[in-house]
């Protein structure tokens, strides 16, 4: 099932948005739970 999240902030406030995303990722262990499954390449 696709999972998505959108973070919205003020102009030129990218640092705050990226910090929020990083904090969420670390708190939920997101990368371990949802590892990429792309199996592309030259076949």
Secondary structure as GFF3:
##gff-version 3
##sequence-region A 1 43
A	DSSP	alpha_helix	14	28	.	.	.	ID=ss1
A	DSSP	alpha_helix	30	33	.	.	.	ID=ss2
###
